[in-house]
Amino acid sequence: MFNSEQRFLLHYRAGSLANVLERLKLHGYAVEKTNATFLQITLRLNSEEKLHQLQQIDAITAVSLAPMQSSIYK
């Protein structure tokens, strides 16, 4: 599944951002950015094992591939 590092979008339960970030840091995940308004965290993964480990964090409600960022600058 993984040929290179991929960006994923995590959705988490309201009020659990600090707990989720602590767990991600503890397990060595590299968080790219957070969006508390939409209850989202963007991170990069390079292995299927790391993707499966996210299932152990109860406050995470969904995981999906993050949309591609445009490389065009205005």
N, CA, C and O atoms as a Tripos MOL2 file, in Angstrom:
@<TRIPOS>MOLECULE
protein
  296   295    74     0     0
PROTEIN
NO_CHARGES

@<TRIPOS>ATOM
      1 N           0.8220   -1.1920    0.0000 N.3       1 MET1
      2 CA          0.0000    0.0000    0.0000 C.3       1 MET1
      3 C           0.8640    1.2530    0.0000 C.2       1 MET1
      4 O           0.5470    2.2130   -0.7030 O.2       1 MET1
      5 N           1.9390    1.2670    0.7660 N.am      2 PHE2
      6 CA          2.7730    2.4560    0.8950 C.3       2 PHE2
      7 C           4.0180    2.3360    0.0310 C.2       2 PHE2
      8 O           4.8540    1.4630    0.2660 O.2       2 PHE2
      9 N           4.1480    3.1950   -0.9570 N.am      3 ASN3
     10 CA          5.3760    3.2910   -1.7340 C.3       3 ASN3
     11 C           6.2110    4.4580   -1.2400 C.2       3 ASN3
     12 O           7.4250    4.5000   -1.4420 O.2       3 ASN3
     13 N           5.5470    5.4050   -0.5910 N.am      4 SER4
     14 CA          6.2120    6.5810   -0.0380 C.3       4 SER4
     15 C           5.3470    7.1340    1.0850 C.2       4 SER4
     16 O           4.2780    6.6030    1.3870 O.2       4 SER4
     17 N           5.8210    8.1930    1.6850 N.am      5 GLU5
     18 CA          5.0800    8.8260    2.7640 C.3       5 GLU5
     19 C           3.7750    9.4120    2.2230 C.2       5 GLU5
     20 O           3.7580   10.0250    1.1550 O.2       5 GLU5
     21 N           2.6900    9.2210    2.9630 N.am      6 GLN6
     22 CA          1.3820    9.7340    2.5510 C.3       6 GLN6
     23 C           0.7740   10.5500    3.6770 C.2       6 GLN6
     24 O           1.0350   10.3030    4.8540 O.2       6 GLN6
     25 N          -0.0470   11.5320    3.2970 N.am      7 ARG7
     26 CA         -0.7260   12.3770    4.2730 C.3       7 ARG7
     27 C          -2.0940   11.7830    4.5900 C.2       7 ARG7
     28 O          -2.8230   11.3530    3.6970 O.2       7 ARG7
     29 N          -2.4290   11.7690    5.8890 N.am      8 PHE8
     30 CA         -3.7220   11.2710    6.3380 C.3       8 PHE8
     31 C          -4.4200   12.3210    7.1730 C.2       8 PHE8
     32 O          -3.7840   13.1210    7.8590 O.2       8 PHE8
     33 N          -5.7260   12.3010    7.1050 N.am      9 LEU9
     34 CA         -6.5680   13.2130    7.8610 C.3       9 LEU9
     35 C          -7.2960   12.4010    8.9220 C.2       9 LEU9
     36 O          -8.0220   11.4580    8.6060 O.2       9 LEU9
     37 N          -7.0970   12.7730   10.1800 N.am     10 LEU10
     38 CA         -7.7650   12.1010   11.2920 C.3      10 LEU10
     39 C          -8.8820   12.9890   11.8050 C.2      10 LEU10
     40 O          -8.7250   14.2080   11.8810 O.2      10 LEU10
     41 N          -9.9940   12.3930   12.1520 N.am     11 HIS11
     42 CA        -11.0820   13.1070   12.8250 C.3      11 HIS11
     43 C         -11.1390   12.5570   14.2420 C.2      11 HIS11
     44 O         -10.9730   11.3570   14.4600 O.2      11 HIS11
     45 N         -11.3750   13.4430   15.2000 N.am     12 TYR12
     46 CA        -11.3800   13.0220   16.5960 C.3      12 TYR12
     47 C         -12.5880   13.6020   17.3160 C.2      12 TYR12
     48 O         -13.2220   14.5400   16.8350 O.2      12 TYR12
     49 N         -12.8970   13.0310   18.4760 N.am     13 ARG13
     50 CA        -14.0310   13.4880   19.2830 C.3      13 ARG13
     51 C         -13.7460   14.8510   19.8900 C.2      13 ARG13
     52 O         -12.6160   15.1470   20.2810 O.2      13 ARG13
     53 N         -14.7830   15.6780   19.9650 N.am     14 ALA14
     54 CA        -14.6660   17.0090   20.5700 C.3      14 ALA14
     55 C         -14.1270   16.8930   21.9900 C.2      14 ALA14
     56 O         -14.5170   15.9990   22.7410 O.2      14 ALA14
     57 N         -13.2330   17.7990   22.3480 N.am     15 GLY15
     58 CA        -12.6790   17.8250   23.6940 C.3      15 GLY15
     59 C         -11.5120   16.8860   23.9290 C.2      15 GLY15
     60 O         -11.0110   16.7970   25.0500 O.2      15 GLY15
     61 N         -11.0690   16.1830   22.8980 N.am     16 SER16
     62 CA        -10.0110   15.1900   23.0990 C.3      16 SER16
     63 C          -8.7090   15.5150   22.3670 C.2      16 SER16
     64 O          -7.8270   14.6610   22.2760 O.2      16 SER16
     65 N          -8.5760   16.7290   21.8470 N.am     17 LEU17
     66 CA         -7.3820   17.0650   21.0600 C.3      17 LEU17
     67 C          -6.0930   16.8530   21.8510 C.2      17 LEU17
     68 O          -5.1690   16.2120   21.3520 O.2      17 LEU17
     69 N          -6.0130   17.3730   23.0620 N.am     18 ALA18
     70 CA         -4.7810   17.2430   23.8520 C.3      18 ALA18
     71 C          -4.4270   15.7750   24.0820 C.2      18 ALA18
     72 O          -3.2610   15.3970   23.9730 O.2      18 ALA18
     73 N          -5.4130   14.9520   24.3960 N.am     19 ASN19
     74 CA         -5.1830   13.5250   24.6210 C.3      19 ASN19
     75 C          -4.7010   12.8390   23.3440 C.2      19 ASN19
     76 O          -3.7640   12.0420   23.3790 O.2      19 ASN19
     77 N          -5.3410   13.1480   22.2270 N.am     20 VAL20
     78 CA         -4.9530   12.5220   20.9560 C.3      20 VAL20
     79 C          -3.5330   12.9350   20.5810 C.2      20 VAL20
     80 O          -2.7280   12.0900   20.1890 O.2      20 VAL20
     81 N          -3.2150   14.2280   20.6990 N.am     21 LEU21
     82 CA         -1.8700   14.6920   20.3600 C.3      21 LEU21
     83 C          -0.8130   14.0450   21.2540 C.2      21 LEU21
     84 O           0.2730   13.6990   20.7870 O.2      21 LEU21
     85 N          -1.1280   13.8840   22.5250 N.am     22 GLU22
     86 CA         -0.2010   13.2340   23.4530 C.3      22 GLU22
     87 C           0.0510   11.7880   23.0400 C.2      22 GLU22
     88 O           1.1950   11.3330   23.0370 O.2      22 GLU22
     89 N          -1.0030   11.0700   22.6950 N.am     23 ARG23
     90 CA         -0.8640    9.6640   22.2710 C.3      23 ARG23
     91 C          -0.0730    9.5590   20.9640 C.2      23 ARG23
     92 O           0.7740    8.6780   20.8140 O.2      23 ARG23
     93 N          -0.3570   10.4660   20.0170 N.am     24 LEU24
     94 CA          0.3670   10.4450   18.7480 C.3      24 LEU24
     95 C           1.8560   10.6910   18.9740 C.2      24 LEU24
     96 O           2.6970   10.0070   18.3910 O.2      24 LEU24
     97 N           2.1760   11.6590   19.8140 N.am     25 LYS25
     98 CA          3.5810   11.9620   20.1140 C.3      25 LYS25
     99 C           4.2470   10.7770   20.8070 C.2      25 LYS25
    100 O           5.3790   10.4180   20.4830 O.2      25 LYS25
    101 N           3.5540   10.1840   21.7450 N.am     26 LEU26
    102 CA          4.0750    9.0420   22.4910 C.3      26 LEU26
    103 C           4.4390    7.8780   21.5670 C.2      26 LEU26
    104 O           5.4080    7.1610   21.8140 O.2      26 LEU26
    105 N           3.6560    7.6970   20.5060 N.am     27 HIS27
    106 CA          3.8760    6.5850   19.5790 C.3      27 HIS27
    107 C           4.6850    6.9800   18.3450 C.2      27 HIS27
    108 O           4.7920    6.1970   17.4010 O.2      27 HIS27
    109 N           5.2560    8.1890   18.3440 N.am     28 GLY28
    110 CA          6.1770    8.5820   17.2840 C.3      28 GLY28
    111 C           5.5570    9.0760   15.9920 C.2      28 GLY28
    112 O           6.2130    9.0400   14.9510 O.2      28 GLY28
    113 N           4.3240    9.5330   16.0240 N.am     29 TYR29
    114 CA          3.6880   10.0720   14.8270 C.3      29 TYR29
    115 C           4.1220   11.5140   14.6100 C.2      29 TYR29
    116 O           4.3150   12.2560   15.5730 O.2      29 TYR29
    117 N           4.2750   11.9140   13.3610 N.am     30 ALA30
    118 CA          4.6480   13.2840   13.0150 C.3      30 ALA30
    119 C           3.3970   14.0520   12.5920 C.2      30 ALA30
    120 O           2.9070   13.8950   11.4740 O.2      30 ALA30
    121 N           2.8930   14.8770   13.4930 N.am     31 VAL31
    122 CA          1.7040   15.6740   13.2000 C.3      31 VAL31
    123 C           2.1140   16.8590   12.3410 C.2      31 VAL31
    124 O           3.0520   17.5850   12.6710 O.2      31 VAL31
    125 N           1.4060   17.0470   11.2420 N.am     32 GLU32
    126 CA          1.6910   18.1450   10.3290 C.3      32 GLU32
    127 C           0.9290   19.4010   10.7360 C.2      32 GLU32
    128 O           1.5010   20.4900   10.7950 O.2      32 GLU32
    129 N          -0.3710   19.2460   11.0190 N.am     33 LYS33
    130 CA         -1.1740   20.3910   11.4590 C.3      33 LYS33
    131 C          -2.4500   19.9020   12.1230 C.2      33 LYS33
    132 O          -2.8440   18.7450   11.9800 O.2      33 LYS33
    133 N          -3.0890   20.8170   12.8570 N.am     34 THR34
    134 CA         -4.3640   20.5130   13.4990 C.3      34 THR34
    135 C          -5.3790   21.5700   13.1000 C.2      34 THR34
    136 O          -5.0170   22.7020   12.7790 O.2      34 THR34
    137 N          -6.6430   21.1960   13.1230 N.am     35 ASN35
    138 CA         -7.7350   22.1240   12.8580 C.3      35 ASN35
    139 C          -8.8170   21.8240   13.8870 C.2      35 ASN35
    140 O          -9.6550   20.9440   13.6900 O.2      35 ASN35
    141 N          -8.7810   22.5720   14.9920 N.am     36 ALA36
    142 CA         -9.7170   22.3290   16.0870 C.3      36 ALA36
    143 C         -11.1530   22.6640   15.6990 C.2      36 ALA36
    144 O         -12.0900   22.0870   16.2510 O.2      36 ALA36
    145 N         -11.3390   23.5810   14.7620 N.am     37 THR37
    146 CA        -12.6880   23.9390   14.3200 C.3      37 THR37
    147 C         -13.3980   22.7440   13.7030 C.2      37 THR37
    148 O         -14.5790   22.5160   13.9660 O.2      37 THR37
    149 N         -12.6850   21.9840   12.8890 N.am     38 PHE38
    150 CA        -13.2740   20.8330   12.2080 C.3      38 PHE38
    151 C         -12.8780   19.4980   12.8430 C.2      38 PHE38
    152 O         -13.1530   18.4370   12.2850 O.2      38 PHE38
    153 N         -12.2300   19.5540   14.0140 N.am     39 LEU39
    154 CA        -11.8130   18.3510   14.7500 C.3      39 LEU39
    155 C         -10.9510   17.4360   13.8800 C.2      39 LEU39
    156 O         -11.2020   16.2350   13.7850 O.2      39 LEU39
    157 N          -9.9210   18.0280   13.2410 N.am     40 GLN40
    158 CA         -9.0710   17.2840   12.3180 C.3      40 GLN40
    159 C          -7.5930   17.4310   12.6700 C.2      40 GLN40
    160 O          -7.1550   18.4650   13.1750 O.2      40 GLN40
    161 N          -6.8480   16.3870   12.3950 N.am     41 ILE41
    162 CA         -5.3940   16.3820   12.5190 C.3      41 ILE41
    163 C          -4.8470   15.8120   11.2150 C.2      41 ILE41
    164 O          -5.3190   14.7800   10.7390 O.2      41 ILE41
    165 N          -3.8550   16.4820   10.6410 N.am     42 THR42
    166 CA         -3.1920   15.9710    9.4490 C.3      42 THR42
    167 C          -1.8190   15.4640    9.8570 C.2      42 THR42
    168 O          -1.0740   16.1540   10.5530 O.2      42 THR42
    169 N          -1.4910   14.2600    9.4220 N.am     43 LEU43
    170 CA         -0.1660   13.7200    9.7070 C.3      43 LEU43
    171 C           0.3400   12.9220    8.5200 C.2      43 LEU43
    172 O          -0.4090   12.6030    7.5960 O.2      43 LEU43
    173 N           1.6260   12.6090    8.5660 N.am     44 ARG44
    174 CA          2.2570   11.8330    7.4970 C.3      44 ARG44
    175 C           2.6170   10.4490    8.0280 C.2      44 ARG44
    176 O           3.1230   10.3000    9.1410 O.2      44 ARG44
    177 N           2.3440    9.4510    7.2070 N.am     45 LEU45
    178 CA          2.6700    8.0630    7.5600 C.3      45 LEU45
    179 C           3.4460    7.4270    6.4170 C.2      45 LEU45
    180 O           3.2470    7.7620    5.2490 O.2      45 LEU45
    181 N           4.3350    6.5040    6.7720 N.am     46 ASN46
    182 CA          5.0740    5.7990    5.7270 C.3      46 ASN46
    183 C           4.9910    4.2850    5.8740 C.2      46 ASN46
    184 O           5.7340    3.5480    5.2270 O.2      46 ASN46
    185 N           4.0700    3.8230    6.7400 N.am     47 SER47
    186 CA          3.9130    2.3700    6.8650 C.3      47 SER47
    187 C           2.4680    2.0150    7.2070 C.2      47 SER47
    188 O           1.7640    2.7570    7.8920 O.2      47 SER47
    189 N           2.0650    0.8790    6.7160 N.am     48 GLU48
    190 CA          0.7180    0.3890    6.9940 C.3      48 GLU48
    191 C           0.5610    0.0450    8.4770 C.2      48 GLU48
    192 O          -0.5280    0.1650    9.0390 O.2      48 GLU48
    193 N           1.6450   -0.3790    9.0960 N.am     49 GLU49
    194 CA          1.6120   -0.7050   10.5260 C.3      49 GLU49
    195 C           1.2210    0.5180   11.3550 C.2      49 GLU49
    196 O           0.4040    0.4150   12.2700 O.2      49 GLU49
    197 N           1.8050    1.6780   11.0340 N.am     50 LYS50
    198 CA          1.4680    2.9130   11.7590 C.3      50 LYS50
    199 C          -0.0040    3.2710   11.5430 C.2      50 LYS50
    200 O          -0.6670    3.7620   12.4570 O.2      50 LYS50
    201 N          -0.5010    3.0280   10.3500 N.am     51 LEU51
    202 CA         -1.9070    3.2980   10.0580 C.3      51 LEU51
    203 C          -2.8020    2.4270   10.9360 C.2      51 LEU51
    204 O          -3.7840    2.9180   11.4920 O.2      51 LEU51
    205 N          -2.4780    1.1570   11.0650 N.am     52 HIS52
    206 CA         -3.2740    0.2470   11.8900 C.3      52 HIS52
    207 C          -3.1820    0.5870   13.3770 C.2      52 HIS52
    208 O          -4.1420    0.3770   14.1170 O.2      52 HIS52
    209 N          -2.0470    1.1060   13.8180 N.am     53 GLN53
    210 CA         -1.8860    1.4830   15.2230 C.3      53 GLN53
    211 C          -2.8270    2.6180   15.6270 C.2      53 GLN53
    212 O          -3.1630    2.7520   16.8040 O.2      53 GLN53
    213 N          -3.2510    3.4270   14.6710 N.am     54 LEU54
    214 CA         -4.1760    4.5230   14.9810 C.3      54 LEU54
    215 C          -5.4970    4.0010   15.5440 C.2      54 LEU54
    216 O          -6.1960    4.7250   16.2530 O.2      54 LEU54
    217 N          -5.8410    2.7560   15.2340 N.am     55 GLN55
    218 CA         -7.0830    2.1640   15.7360 C.3      55 GLN55
    219 C          -7.0650    2.0060   17.2500 C.2      55 GLN55
    220 O          -8.1190    1.8370   17.8630 O.2      55 GLN55
    221 N          -5.8890    2.0580   17.8610 N.am     56 GLN56
    222 CA         -5.7710    1.9010   19.3100 C.3      56 GLN56
    223 C          -6.1120    3.1780   20.0740 C.2      56 GLN56
    224 O          -6.2370    3.1540   21.2980 O.2      56 GLN56
    225 N          -6.2610    4.2860   19.3620 N.am     57 ILE57
    226 CA         -6.5740    5.5630   20.0070 C.3      57 ILE57
    227 C          -8.0840    5.7660   19.9320 C.2      57 ILE57
    228 O          -8.6260    6.0680   18.8690 O.2      57 ILE57
    229 N          -8.7530    5.5980   21.0630 N.am     58 ASP58
    230 CA        -10.2190    5.6080   21.1090 C.3      58 ASP58
    231 C         -10.8470    6.8970   20.6010 C.2      58 ASP58
    232 O         -11.9110    6.8550   19.9830 O.2      58 ASP58
    233 N         -10.2200    8.0340   20.8450 N.am     59 ALA59
    234 CA        -10.8230    9.3200   20.4950 C.3      59 ALA59
    235 C         -10.8080    9.6040   18.9940 C.2      59 ALA59
    236 O         -11.4760   10.5330   18.5380 O.2      59 ALA59
    237 N         -10.0600    8.8220   18.2210 N.am     60 ILE60
    238 CA        -10.0460    9.0050   16.7690 C.3      60 ILE60
    239 C         -11.2800    8.3240   16.1940 C.2      60 ILE60
    240 O         -11.5100    7.1340   16.4110 O.2      60 ILE60
    241 N         -12.0700    9.1000   15.4590 N.am     61 THR61
    242 CA        -13.3310    8.5780   14.9350 C.3      61 THR61
    243 C         -13.2600    8.1770   13.4670 C.2      61 THR61
    244 O         -14.0740    7.3740   13.0110 O.2      61 THR61
    245 N         -12.2980    8.7260   12.7130 N.am     62 ALA62
    246 CA        -12.1750    8.3830   11.2940 C.3      62 ALA62
    247 C         -10.7710    8.7130   10.8090 C.2      62 ALA62
    248 O         -10.1220    9.6280   11.3160 O.2      62 ALA62
    249 N         -10.3110    7.9480    9.8120 N.am     63 VAL63
    250 CA         -9.0120    8.1840    9.1850 C.3      63 VAL63
    251 C          -9.2190    8.0940    7.6830 C.2      63 VAL63
    252 O          -9.8490    7.1560    7.1920 O.2      63 VAL63
    253 N          -8.6860    9.0740    6.9490 N.am     64 SER64
    254 CA         -8.7910    9.0400    5.4910 C.3      64 SER64
    255 C          -7.5360    9.6510    4.8840 C.2      64 SER64
    256 O          -6.7870   10.3550    5.5610 O.2      64 SER64
    257 N          -7.3150    9.3760    3.6060 N.am     65 LEU65
    258 CA         -6.2150   10.0340    2.9100 C.3      65 LEU65
    259 C          -6.5180   11.5220    2.8480 C.2      65 LEU65
    260 O          -7.6480   11.9160    2.5600 O.2      65 LEU65
    261 N          -5.5250   12.3410    3.1130 N.am     66 ALA66
    262 CA         -5.7160   13.7880    3.0560 C.3      66 ALA66
    263 C          -5.7570   14.2250    1.5990 C.2      66 ALA66
    264 O          -5.0910   13.6270    0.7530 O.2      66 ALA66
    265 N          -6.5340   15.2620    1.2970 N.am     67 PRO67
    266 CA         -6.5740   15.7630   -0.0780 C.3      67 PRO67
    267 C          -5.2030   16.2700   -0.5040 C.2      67 PRO67
    268 O          -4.4190   16.7440    0.3180 O.2      67 PRO67
    269 N          -4.9290   16.1660   -1.7760 N.am     68 MET68
    270 CA         -3.6580   16.6490   -2.3170 C.3      68 MET68
    271 C          -3.6060   18.1620   -2.2060 C.2      68 MET68
    272 O          -4.6130   18.8410   -2.4010 O.2      68 MET68
    273 N          -2.4180   18.6910   -1.8890 N.am     69 GLN69
    274 CA         -2.2360   20.1330   -1.8460 C.3      69 GLN69
    275 C          -1.7970   20.6040   -3.2170 C.2      69 GLN69
    276 O          -1.0280   19.9320   -3.9040 O.2      69 GLN69
    277 N          -2.2880   21.7520   -3.6020 N.am     70 SER70
    278 CA         -1.9060   22.3200   -4.8820 C.3      70 SER70
    279 C          -0.4710   22.8230   -4.8060 C.2      70 SER70
    280 O          -0.0650   23.4130   -3.8050 O.2      70 SER70
    281 N           0.2860   22.5890   -5.8550 N.am     71 SER71
    282 CA          1.6610   23.0810   -5.8910 C.3      71 SER71
    283 C           1.7530   24.3920   -6.6600 C.2      71 SER71
    284 O           2.8510   24.8880   -6.9120 O.2      71 SER71
    285 N           0.6160   24.9510   -7.0320 N.am     72 ILE72
    286 CA          0.5810   26.2160   -7.7690 C.3      72 ILE72
    287 C           0.4430   27.3530   -6.7700 C.2      72 ILE72
    288 O          -0.4830   27.3690   -5.9580 O.2      72 ILE72
    289 N           1.3640   28.2990   -6.8340 N.am     73 TYR73
    290 CA          1.3320   29.4490   -5.9350 C.3      73 TYR73
    291 C           0.9720   30.6870   -6.7220 C.2      73 TYR73
    292 O           1.4360   30.8810   -7.8460 O.2      73 TYR73
    293 N           0.1360   31.5320   -6.1200 N.am     74 LYS74
    294 CA         -0.2580   32.7840   -6.7870 C.3      74 LYS74
    295 C           0.4700   33.9440   -6.1690 C.2      74 LYS74
    296 O           0.2790   35.0860   -6.5880 O.2      74 LYS74
@<TRIPOS>BOND
     1     1     2 1
     2     2     3 1
     3     3     4 2
     4     3     5 am
     5     5     6 1
     6     6     7 1
     7     7     8 2
     8     7     9 am
     9     9    10 1
    10    10    11 1
    11    11    12 2
    12    11    13 am
    13    13    14 1
    14    14    15 1
    15    15    16 2
    16    15    17 am
    17    17    18 1
    18    18    19 1
    19    19    20 2
    20    19    21 am
    21    21    22 1
    22    22    23 1
    23    23    24 2
    24    23    25 am
    25    25    26 1
    26    26    27 1
    27    27    28 2
    28    27    29 am
    29    29    30 1
    30    30    31 1
    31    31    32 2
    32    31    33 am
    33    33    34 1
    34    34    35 1
    35    35    36 2
    36    35    37 am
    37    37    38 1
    38    38    39 1
    39    39    40 2
    40    39    41 am
    41    41    42 1
    42    42    43 1
    43    43    44 2
    44    43    45 am
    45    45    46 1
    46    46    47 1
    47    47    48 2
    48    47    49 am
    49    49    50 1
    50    50    51 1
    51    51    52 2
    52    51    53 am
    53    53    54 1
    54    54    55 1
    55    55    56 2
    56    55    57 am
    57    57    58 1
    58    58    59 1
    59    59    60 2
    60    59    61 am
    61    61    62 1
    62    62    63 1
    63    63    64 2
    64    63    65 am
    65    65    66 1
    66    66    67 1
    67    67    68 2
    68    67    69 am
    69    69    70 1
    70    70    71 1
    71    71    72 2
    72    71    73 am
    73    73    74 1
    74    74    75 1
    75    75    76 2
    76    75    77 am
    77    77    78 1
    78    78    79 1
    79    79    80 2
    80    79    81 am
    81    81    82 1
    82    82    83 1
    83    83    84 2
    84    83    85 am
    85    85    86 1
    86    86    87 1
    87    87    88 2
    88    87    89 am
    89    89    90 1
    90    90    91 1
    91    91    92 2
    92    91    93 am
    93    93    94 1
    94    94    95 1
    95    95    96 2
    96    95    97 am
    97    97    98 1
    98    98    99 1
    99    99   100 2
   100    99   101 am
   101   101   102 1
   102   102   103 1
   103   103   104 2
   104   103   105 am
   105   105   106 1
   106   106   107 1
   107   107   108 2
   108   107   109 am
   109   109   110 1
   110   110   111 1
   111   111   112 2
   112   111   113 am
   113   113   114 1
   114   114   115 1
   115   115   116 2
   116   115   117 am
   117   117   118 1
   118   118   119 1
   119   119   120 2
   120   119   121 am
   121   121   122 1
   122   122   123 1
   123   123   124 2
   124   123   125 am
   125   125   126 1
   126   126   127 1
   127   127   128 2
   128   127   129 am
   129   129   130 1
   130   130   131 1
   131   131   132 2
   132   131   133 am
   133   133   134 1
   134   134   135 1
   135   135   136 2
   136   135   137 am
   137   137   138 1
   138   138   139 1
   139   139   140 2
   140   139   141 am
   141   141   142 1
   142   142   143 1
   143   143   144 2
   144   143   145 am
   145   145   146 1
   146   146   147 1
   147   147   148 2
   148   147   149 am
   149   149   150 1
   150   150   151 1
   151   151   152 2
   152   151   153 am
   153   153   154 1
   154   154   155 1
   155   155   156 2
   156   155   157 am
   157   157   158 1
   158   158   159 1
   159   159   160 2
   160   159   161 am
   161   161   162 1
   162   162   163 1
   163   163   164 2
   164   163   165 am
   165   165   166 1
   166   166   167 1
   167   167   168 2
   168   167   169 am
   169   169   170 1
   170   170   171 1
   171   171   172 2
   172   171   173 am
   173   173   174 1
   174   174   175 1
   175   175   176 2
   176   175   177 am
   177   177   178 1
   178   178   179 1
   179   179   180 2
   180   179   181 am
   181   181   182 1
   182   182   183 1
   183   183   184 2
   184   183   185 am
   185   185   186 1
   186   186   187 1
   187   187   188 2
   188   187   189 am
   189   189   190 1
   190   190   191 1
   191   191   192 2
   192   191   193 am
   193   193   194 1
   194   194   195 1
   195   195   196 2
   196   195   197 am
   197   197   198 1
   198   198   199 1
   199   199   200 2
   200   199   201 am
   201   201   202 1
   202   202   203 1
   203   203   204 2
   204   203   205 am
   205   205   206 1
   206   206   207 1
   207   207   208 2
   208   207   209 am
   209   209   210 1
   210   210   211 1
   211   211   212 2
   212   211   213 am
   213   213   214 1
   214   214   215 1
   215   215   216 2
   216   215   217 am
   217   217   218 1
   218   218   219 1
   219   219   220 2
   220   219   221 am
   221   221   222 1
   222   222   223 1
   223   223   224 2
   224   223   225 am
   225   225   226 1
   226   226   227 1
   227   227   228 2
   228   227   229 am
   229   229   230 1
   230   230   231 1
   231   231   232 2
   232   231   233 am
   233   233   234 1
   234   234   235 1
   235   235   236 2
   236   235   237 am
   237   237   238 1
   238   238   239 1
   239   239   240 2
   240   239   241 am
   241   241   242 1
   242   242   243 1
   243   243   244 2
   244   243   245 am
   245   245   246 1
   246   246   247 1
   247   247   248 2
   248   247   249 am
   249   249   250 1
   250   250   251 1
   251   251   252 2
   252   251   253 am
   253   253   254 1
   254   254   255 1
   255   255   256 2
   256   255   257 am
   257   257   258 1
   258   258   259 1
   259   259   260 2
   260   259   261 am
   261   261   262 1
   262   262   263 1
   263   263   264 2
   264   263   265 am
   265   265   266 1
   266   266   267 1
   267   267   268 2
   268   267   269 am
   269   269   270 1
   270   270   271 1
   271   271   272 2
   272   271   273 am
   273   273   274 1
   274   274   275 1
   275   275   276 2
   276   275   277 am
   277   277   278 1
   278   278   279 1
   279   279   280 2
   280   279   281 am
   281   281   282 1
   282   282   283 1
   283   283   284 2
   284   283   285 am
   285   285   286 1
   286   286   287 1
   287   287   288 2
   288   287   289 am
   289   289   290 1
   290   290   291 1
   291   291   292 2
   292   291   293 am
   293   293   294 1
   294   294   295 1
   295   295   296 2
@<TRIPOS>SUBSTRUCTURE
     1 MET1         2 RESIDUE 1 A MET
     2 PHE2         6 RESIDUE 1 A PHE
     3 ASN3        10 RESIDUE 1 A ASN
     4 SER4        14 RESIDUE 1 A SER
     5 GLU5        18 RESIDUE 1 A GLU
     6 GLN6        22 RESIDUE 1 A GLN
     7 ARG7        26 RESIDUE 1 A ARG
     8 PHE8        30 RESIDUE 1 A PHE
     9 LEU9        34 RESIDUE 1 A LEU
    10 LEU10       38 RESIDUE 1 A LEU
    11 HIS11       42 RESIDUE 1 A HIS
    12 TYR12       46 RESIDUE 1 A TYR
    13 ARG13       50 RESIDUE 1 A ARG
    14 ALA14       54 RESIDUE 1 A ALA
    15 GLY15       58 RESIDUE 1 A GLY
    16 SER16       62 RESIDUE 1 A SER
    17 LEU17       66 RESIDUE 1 A LEU
    18 ALA18       70 RESIDUE 1 A ALA
    19 ASN19       74 RESIDUE 1 A ASN
    20 VAL20       78 RESIDUE 1 A VAL
    21 LEU21       82 RESIDUE 1 A LEU
    22 GLU22       86 RESIDUE 1 A GLU
    23 ARG23       90 RESIDUE 1 A ARG
    24 LEU24       94 RESIDUE 1 A LEU
    25 LYS25       98 RESIDUE 1 A LYS
    26 LEU26      102 RESIDUE 1 A LEU
    27 HIS27      106 RESIDUE 1 A HIS
    28 GLY28      110 RESIDUE 1 A GLY
    29 TYR29      114 RESIDUE 1 A TYR
    30 ALA30      118 RESIDUE 1 A ALA
    31 VAL31      122 RESIDUE 1 A VAL
    32 GLU32      126 RESIDUE 1 A GLU
    33 LYS33      130 RESIDUE 1 A LYS
    34 THR34      134 RESIDUE 1 A THR
    35 ASN35      138 RESIDUE 1 A ASN
    36 ALA36      142 RESIDUE 1 A ALA
    37 THR37      146 RESIDUE 1 A THR
    38 PHE38      150 RESIDUE 1 A PHE
    39 LEU39      154 RESIDUE 1 A LEU
    40 GLN40      158 RESIDUE 1 A GLN
    41 ILE41      162 RESIDUE 1 A ILE
    42 THR42      166 RESIDUE 1 A THR
    43 LEU43      170 RESIDUE 1 A LEU
    44 ARG44      174 RESIDUE 1 A ARG
    45 LEU45      178 RESIDUE 1 A LEU
    46 ASN46      182 RESIDUE 1 A ASN
    47 SER47      186 RESIDUE 1 A SER
    48 GLU48      190 RESIDUE 1 A GLU
    49 GLU49      194 RESIDUE 1 A GLU
    50 LYS50      198 RESIDUE 1 A LYS
    51 LEU51      202 RESIDUE 1 A LEU
    52 HIS52      206 RESIDUE 1 A HIS
    53 GLN53      210 RESIDUE 1 A GLN
    54 LEU54      214 RESIDUE 1 A LEU
    55 GLN55      218 RESIDUE 1 A GLN
    56 GLN56      222 RESIDUE 1 A GLN
    57 ILE57      226 RESIDUE 1 A ILE
    58 ASP58      230 RESIDUE 1 A ASP
    59 ALA59      234 RESIDUE 1 A ALA
    60 ILE60      238 RESIDUE 1 A ILE
    61 THR61      242 RESIDUE 1 A THR
    62 ALA62      246 RESIDUE 1 A ALA
    63 VAL63      250 RESIDUE 1 A VAL
    64 SER64      254 RESIDUE 1 A SER
    65 LEU65      258 RESIDUE 1 A LEU
    66 ALA66      262 RESIDUE 1 A ALA
    67 PRO67      266 RESIDUE 1 A PRO
    68 MET68      270 RESIDUE 1 A MET
    69 GLN69      274 RESIDUE 1 A GLN
    70 SER70      278 RESIDUE 1 A SER
    71 SER71      282 RESIDUE 1 A SER
    72 ILE72      286 RESIDUE 1 A ILE
    73 TYR73      290 RESIDUE 1 A TYR
    74 LYS74      294 RESIDUE 1 A LYS
